């Protein structure tokens, strides 16, 4: 469960970006819940009247707040088409 606070803004006429972060509650079935730090940054660019291309980089700590050893990173790329 992400509990993020963020900010978003435009980049010129055809793009926007955002950044968000905060504590995340990690609840695995049968285990005690833990609180980690998580965040993400992303961008979206218009590729046509109904099409956007987007990308996002996210990360979350694991077990302890140790960015050298205990930090998982994910990347998301995609296309969004409005029908």
C-alpha positions in Angstrom: 0.0 0.0 0.0 1.7 3.2 -1.2 1.2 6.3 0.8 2.7 8.9 -1.6 2.7 12.6 -1.9 3.7 13.9 -5.3 4.0 16.8 -7.7 3.3 16.9 -11.5 3.8 19.5 -14.1 3.9 20.0 -17.9 6.9 19.9 -20.1 6.1 22.2 -23.0 2.8 21.6 -24.9 2.9 17.8 -25.5 4.5 16.3 -22.4 4.1 16.1 -18.6 6.1 14.6 -15.7 5.5 13.6 -12.1 7.4 12.6 -9.0 6.0 11.0 -5.9 7.2 9.2 -2.8 6.6 8.2 0.8 6.1 5.2 3.1 4.7 1.9 1.7 3.2 -0.8 3.8 4.2 -4.2 2.7 1.8 -6.9 3.8 2.7 -10.5 2.9 0.1 -13.2 3.8 1.1 -14.9 7.0 3.8 -12.4 8.0 4.0 -9.2 9.9 3.5 -6.0 7.9 6.6 -3.8 7.4 6.9 -0.2 6.3 9.4 0.7 3.6 10.2 3.8 1.6 9.0 4.0 -2.0 8.9 6.5 -4.8 8.6 6.9 -8.6 9.2 9.4 -11.3 7.6 9.3 -14.7 7.0 11.2 -18.0 4.2 11.1 -20.6 4.6 12.4 -24.2 1.8 12.9 -26.7 2.4 10.9 -29.8 -0.8 11.8 -31.6 -4.4 13.0 -31.0 -5.3 9.9 -28.9 -1.9 8.3 -28.2 0.6 8.8 -25.4 3.9 7.2 -24.8 5.0 7.0 -21.1 7.8 5.8 -18.9 8.3 5.4 -15.2 11.1 4.4 -12.8 10.1 3.3 -9.3 11.9 2.0 -6.3 11.3 0.6 -2.8 13.6 -0.3 0.1 13.6 -3.8 1.5 13.9 -4.6 5.2 16.0 -1.6 6.1 16.7 1.8 4.7 20.0 1.0 3.1 20.2 2.4 -0.4 23.4 0.6 -1.3 22.2 -3.0 -0.7 18.4 -3.0 0.0 16.8 -1.1 -2.8 14.6 -2.6 -5.6 14.1 -0.7 -8.8 11.5 -1.2 -11.5 11.0 0.3 -15.0 7.7 0.7 -16.9 7.3 1.7 -20.5 4.1 1.8 -22.5 1.7 3.3 -24.9 -1.8 4.5 -24.0 -4.4 4.8 -26.7 -7.8 6.5 -26.0 -10.6 4.7 -27.8 
